[in-house]
Structures are given as C-alpha cells and as structure tokens.
Amino acid sequence: MLRVGLTGGIGAGKSTVARRLAKLGAVVIDADQIAREVVAPGTPGLEAVISEFGSGIVAADGSLDRGALGTLVFGDDERRAALNAIIHPLVYQRRGELVAQAAADAVVVEDIPLLIENGLGPSYPLVIVVYATEATRIERLAARGMTVDEARSRIRAQASDDERRAAADVWLDNTGSRAPVVAELEELWQHRLVPFEANCRNRRPAARAQQPEIVDANPSWPDEAARLVARIATALGEGARRIDHIGSTAVPGLPAKDVIDLQVIVDDLGAAGRAAADLLEAGFVRMPDRWFDVARDGSEIDKAVACNADPGRAVNVHVRPAPSPVCRDTLLFRDWLRASPAEVTEYAALKRRLAAAEYALMDDYAREKTPWVNAALERAESWAERTGWRFGG
C-alpha cells in the first residue's frame, strides 16, 4: 500500500484532481467528507460541537449549520482551535479505519485541504499539491457565490504558495484547461504512483542507472532534502539522534549525480538496522546484505542503508551508529566544501572526469574518488582547527 497526501488551496481544483485519481484506480479518502460525517445528526461529534459553541449552530433540521459555525470561528484563532480539538481526532480515527480497509496493493490518496496548515506533509511518502493562480481561484470561488473580498480572505487565511511548494513532491498547475493536468496525472499514475506502491509492497528499491551521470547543481536539492529529512524524522521519532543532508547535493554549486544522500545517526548498529527497516513507511526500502563504510585508515565500519522506493526521486539513506568516525567525517567534508569554493571547483572537475569512464558498478566510481576525498579530509581537518568547527553528533 502507498499513502499519498493530496492538498491545495481553496479554488485550486483539488477535488477535480481527486476524482481523476479515483478513476485511474486510487482509493480516495476525502477528509472534508469525513469531517461532515463525524458531526452528522445524532453523532457524539455534533453533541461535542454544540456543547462548545451553543445551540445556535444547529439548523432547523437538526444538522450542523456550517455557515453559523463558520461565522463564529473564521478569523478567531482561539475558537478555531477549540473546533479543531473536537473534529481532528474524530477525522483522524475515521481516516485510519478507512486506510485499514483498503487493499494491500492500493494507492490510497488522502484528500486533506489543510494538510500543510496542520503539518501533516511529513506523514506521507509523497505529497501532491494542486495549484492555481490567485486570480483563477477568486474567479472560481466567485462562480460559487462568494464575493471577491470573501474569496480573497479565505485564500489568504490558508497556507501560502511558498509553504505549499516546500511541501510538494508533485506540483500540479491547474490554472488553465483540464487537458494538461489530466495528461500529467495519467503519467504520474502509471510511471510513479503504481511503481512506487509495488516497490514498497515488495520491499525493493526503485530501479537506478548504474553509470554515474553528473549534472549541474540544482537549487531545488536542499528543499527536496528538507522534505525527506522531515519525513524520516516523523518515521523514526526519537530513534534518530540527528538527520542531515550530506554528499554533493548538499554543497551549493557542486555538480553531482541527481541523488539525495542523507545521514541518520543512531545509537548503535542494532538501532541502525531497525531504523532502516522502519523507513518503509516513509517510502524507503532497507537494502539487504552487509553495508559498510571504509574509514580513512582503511578499516571497514558497518552501517545500514535504505534507498528510495519512489521512482521519481533517487535517495540514499545512510544509517550510521554514533560511534562511527564516518559520521563526523561526512559532515566535516560537507561543511568544509561549503566554505571552500576553490576545492568545490577542483572536486567538480574530478567528478566529471571520472564519470566519463564506464564502470561495472556504481561503487567503482565512488572508489575512484576515495584518494582525493581522503586527502581533502586532511585539509578539512586543518580548516576545522582554524575555524573551531565541531561535530555535534
């Protein structure tokens, strides 16, 4: 099973996207629909809302008068928090029940309007955000009967576009006609969501090229890494001492393979194995067999590794026990490069030169870089001494 979070601002067309995903085969769970169900007449939810807000929010037929309730809570953070304290636990419980009822091979899309506002993005292995310009959204909301001022007020009470973009693994621009979005969804379904689910269910990593391809630095890499770090932190909780974006994609301006490397530091090797296995719920598959780092002195130091099940984003998660000196070296190397533009230029030239060769295994490419990296670490040690850099693992 794969759980996907779907969100978008009011008027962006999220419901249209949800319906299309349902036609493609997704199990869609609509949080708004659940929110209505849990306060239907005769439910404990409605009784709790009446107790908190009074009988004035009850319509003549005994149902919840949403307009009256909205008037009470809109623009009042304290009253809205009181309402959320009643509704959210009920919705969460019902969502969990519906997810549990889905088939083992389902792609479950959870349609949650306030996913970003409620900080739920890291709970999903993949988040889809539906976008439309503010002008388009106001036009759509006006067609539903809102005034321009009401529409603008509702839009601005929600998350900003920047906040949504930071949470989005998939950004769907639904400003124009439906045809481009429908085509994009079909591509997404066939080539990302369905394989992602199958990879998770079968505990296998997504296929990846074996020959290194070095690309120019992408300014989106840090934002992608931040999303992944939050996802891993949610999955592991206190089991992770710290989680960092490492490797070449963590160094601004450095060309690299388009693979996000992350380091998770845990207490010991046993914890590393457990953590790597626990990452399945975040969309990462623990790699089998023995994995190890080669320290600067040539010794082998065991670690656990998890890789992406998502075909749309290559990721390596290196789970290392705190006693490993590689934890420190990895962060020292990253921070030194960030502070050393001339070294970045030299390293970039080496990477491009080595990547031009053919390798039987990707590890062979990494092995070819090792002499330069080890020598660079000696220079990094001098830099650390001069600058007072310390490892806080």
N, C-alpha and C positions, 0 to 999 in steps of 0.2 A: 504494500500500500504506500502511496505517496500523498502527503498532505500539502496542499498549496494554499497560500493566503492570497485572496483577491480583494483589492480595495481601490478606491478612487473617490475624488471629491463629489459632492452633490452636483448633479447635472453633467457629470463626465461621461455617462453612458455605461457604467459598470454593470447594470442589470442586463443590458444588451450582450455584453461580453459573457456574462454568466450563462445566459440562455444558449449562446452559441457553443460554449464549452460543454453544456449538458447534451446538446445534440451530437457533439463529437464523441461522447461517451463518459464524460466526467460525472461523478456523483457530486452535485452541488448542494451545499448546506448554507441556507440563507439566514444569517444572523438576525436580520430585521424581521423575517417571518417568525423565527423562534421568539424574538422579543415580544411579538404580538401574542403568540400562543401562551407565553408564561403569565400574561396578565389578562387572559380571557375571563369572561364572567364565571364566577364560581371557583377560581383558582386561588391558592394561597398568595400568589404574586399580586393579584389585584387587591386582595384584602390588605396586604402589607403597604401597597401604594396609598390606598385610602386612609390607612392609619397614619401615614406620614404626612399626607397632603390634604386630607379632608374630603368630605363627600362631594365637594364642588367639582371634582374631576371625574364624576360618574355621569354618563349620558342617560337620557330618559329610558333607554332600553336596557340599562344595567351594565353596559360596556364602558370601557375606559374612554373618556373624552380627551383624545390626544391633543386637540387644539387647546383646551383649557389647561392641560398639564404642561404643554409646551410654553404657554404664556407664563406659567409660574417659574419654570426652570431656565428658560432661554436668557442668557446674559447674567445669570446668578450662579456663580461657581459653587457656592455652598449648597444651594438647593439641587443643582445638577448632580453634585457628588452624592447627596443623600439618595437621589433616584437611582444612580448607578450602583450604589451599595446594595440596593434591593434587586435590581434587574440583572446585573452582570453575573452574579453567582448562579442564578437560575438559568441564564442563557448558556453559561459555561458548562453546567451539568448536562443540559439537554444536547448541546453540541457534542459532548463526549459520548453520549449514548448513541447518537446518530453515526458518528465516526466508527464506533464499535460494531455497528450493524452493517457497515459496508463490506464488500467482498475483499478477500485478501489481496487481490490484484487491482484494486480500484485506484483511480486517481481522484482523490477527494478534494474538491475546491471549496474552501470556506469563504463565503462572500461576507466580508466584515467591513461595513462602511468606516468605522473608526479604528481600524487596525493600527494605523500609525499613531493616532492620538492616545490610544491605550497601551502603546509599547509592545504590541503583540508580534511584530515582524520577526524577531529572532526565534520565535517558537515554530517557525515553518522552514522547511528545507528550501523553499522557493516562494518568492512573493511577486505577484503580478500587480502592477499599478496601472489603472486606466486614467488617461489624461485628456483634457480638452482645455482650450484657452478659456480665460475668464469670460470673454465676450460671448463665446459659444455657450458656455454654461448658463450665463444670465439669459440669453435668448431662449434656451430650452426651459429654464425654470419659469420664465415669463409665460411661455406657452402652457404651463401647468396652472397658471393663475396667480403667480407671485408678482408683486411689484418689483421694479428694478432695485429699489433700496432693500427690500426684503431678501431678494436673491443675493445681492452683494454682501449683506450682513451674514447670511447663512454661510456663504463661501468663505468669508474671512474669519468666521468662528472655528473653521476646521484647520487641519494641517496645511502648511504652505507647500507650494510645488517643490521647493528645495528639500523640505523634510520628506516628502513622498519619494523624490528621486533618490535620496540617500538610502531609502529602504527597498528600492525596487531592483529585483533581479531581472525583471522584464518590464519594459516601459512601453505601453500601447498608446499611441496617439490617436484618439478617437474624435479629433476636431472636425474632420471632413466627412466624406461619404463612408458608408459601411464597407464597401468592397475591399479596400486595402486592409482594414482591420480583420475582416473575415479571412482573407488570404494569410495574414500574419498568424492568426490563431490556428489555422489548419497546419501551417508549417511548424508552429510551436508544439502542437499536439503530437504530430507524427514524429518529429525529429528530436524533441526534447522531453516532453512530459511522459509519453509512453515508454521510451527507453529508460528514463530516469527511474520510473516506478519499477520496471523489470530489473534494473540493476540493483536497486535497494532490496527487492524481494529475494533476489538470487545471490545477494552479498558479493557482487562483483563490481570492480571499478569500471568507469566508462573507458571506452577504447581511446588510445592516445598514440600519436605518431612516435616512432622510435628514433627518428632522426631529429636532432636539435634544429630548430628554426629560430633565429634571433630576430626580434622585431624592435622597432624604435620604442622608447619608453612611452607608456600610455598614462596620461594624467588621471585616468579613472582607476588605476590599480589600487591606490591607497583606500579609496572609497569602497571598492569591492572587498578589500581585505577587512575593513572595519565591519562590514556586514557579516562576513564569515566569522570574525572573532566574536561578535555578539552572539551569533548562532551557537558557536562552540561553548561559549561561557554559559549560555542557557542550558545546553545539554549536560554539561559536566558539573555545573554548580561549584561547590567548594572543593571538588576533586581536582581542580586546576589551580596551581599556585599563581601562574601568570600565563598569558597568551599573547604572542607577539607576531606581527607581520615581519618576516625575515626574507633573506635572499635578495636577488637582484631587483625584483619588482618593488622592493621596499626602499630602493635608493632612487630619488628623483633624478631623471635624466639618463639613467643607465639602461642601455638596450638589454633585452633579456628574452628568454623563452616566455611565452604567454601563459605562465603557470604561477599561481599564487602559492608561495610557501609560507606556512605558519608553524610556529613553535609553541608547543604546550609543555609546560614544566609541571611535573607531578612529584609526589614524594619518593617513589621508588619504582623499580622495574615492574613489579606486580601491578602497581597502580597504573603504570603506563599501558599495560596490556588491557586492563579493564576500561581505561578511558578511551582507548582506540576503538574498542568494541561498542562502547556507549555512544559513539558518534554516529551510529547508523541513523538515529532519529533526527540528526541534523543533516543527513544526506551524504555521509562519508562512510566508506567501507574499509574495515581493517584489513590490511594486507597480510597474507599468511607467511609462514616460514620465519626464519630469523632475519632481523634487520639490525644493522649496526652502523655506527659512525667510526671513522678512522681518525683518532686523535692526532695531534701534532707529533707526538712521539711514536706514532705508528701502531699504537695499541688499538684493539677493537673494543668498542663500548656499545652495549646493546641498547636498543630503543624499540619503540613500536611506531608503526606508520599506518595512517589511514589516507585514502585517496577518494576523490570525488566520484560519486555515482552519477552525477549530473553531467550529461554530455555537453552542456553549454558553458561550463566553466571548469578548467583544469586546476586542481588544488592538490598540494601535498601537505599533510599534517604530520609533523614530526613530534612524537610524544616522547619526551626525554625525562629520565629520572633526575631529580635535583642534584645528586652528587656528580653527574656527568660534567666534565670540564667543557664539553662541547656546547652546553647551554650558554656559558659565558662567552666562549669564542665566537659563537654565532652572532650574538648581539654586539660584541665589540667590533667585529668585522663590518656589520651593517652601519653602526654609528660612525666608525672611522671613515668609511666610504662617503657617508653623507656630509662629512666635514672636509673631504679631500677631493676637490674637483679634478686635479691632475691625475690622481690614482683612478678615478672613475673613467677618465679618457683612456688610460693605459689598459685597464681591465676590459673595457668595451672592445678595444682593438683585439685583445687576446680572444675574447669570446667569439667575435665574428670570424677570426682566422680559424679557430678550432672547429667552429660549426660548419665550415665549408667542407670538412672531411666527412667520410662516411663511417658509421660505427655499427657494430653488431648489436650493441646495447646502449641505451642512454647513459648507463653508469660509466661506460668507457669515456664518453665526453666529459663527465664530471671528474673522472680520474685524471684526465689530461690537464685539467685546471689546477689540480692539487698542489704541484710545486709552487706555482705563482701565489696561490692562496696562503700556503704556509709561510712563504717569505713575507707576504703582505701582513700577516698577523704579527710578525716580529716588528714591523714598522708601526702597526697599530698599537702594540704594547708601549712603544716609546711615546706615541701620541697620548695614550691613556695616562701615562705617568705625568706628562706635561700639563694635561688639561684637568686632571683629577677625576677622569671618568671612572665610575664604579659600577659593578654589576649588582643589581638589586634583586637577584633571584631567590 
